Amino acid sequence: MSTARDLVLVALALPTGEVTGQGDLSLALAGAEAIDLLQRGALSLDGDRMVPGPLVGAGLRTVSDDPLLDQADATLVRHEPYETIHQWLWRRADDLVPAYADGLERAGLVVHPHGHGLRLLSGPAVLADTQERREAEERKASGEPVLANLLAALGVQDAITEGGEDEQPERDDSSLGEAVTTVLAAVGDAVMELEAARLRRDVESAAFDNVWRGW
């Protein structure tokens, strides 16, 4: 299972309203994909720019058994100056939650009763009792650093210490660890940027309403 799939399965099991919205989750999913590609050696970072690994021949490569992760790899920008993590998050996040929702349904990891469409955050969707679900929940319960930090970026309370640890995960000073940390920080920044945009929109909407009503 990929980090992105684990993240969706865990988010789906959270109480309604604990994750702010699909936009936040989409950004976190894009970050999770980047981390999975880093860990598979299909991607490296040059500062904040995402440098894809080389293609073999002229065809598309397969970096995992997850079609969506392979799709993410296929959509990486492969020419200089390459794409920044920030650019990747906002581009790749577009409609990413519905894509993962469809993937989970096709894989039999979720079911929806009475013919309702699958809605990860707002409607009826039931997690199937699968090994994948159990592994995702075990990863969350253990406080595994990558998943925990992605959940923390989404505002899930006590995500870092879910496994009972009182301290933050140990720092990884390897190049891969630094790259993962860079992506996690970018996800946090992007989620905060989205929240700021929501607040501006709400303020502007309220101001318009006040003018309309003569206040």
Secondary structure, DSSP 8 states (H G I E B T S, - for coil): --HHHHHHHHHHHS-TTSS--HHHHHHHHHHHHHHHHHHTTSEEEETTEEEE---STTS----SS-HHHHHHHHTS--STT-EEHHHHHHHHTTTHHHHHHHHHHHTTSEE-GGG----TTTS--EE---HHHHHHHHHHHHT-HHHHHHHHHTT-TT-TTTTS-SS------SHHHHHHHHHHHHHHHHHHHHHHHHHHHHHHHHHHHHHHHT-
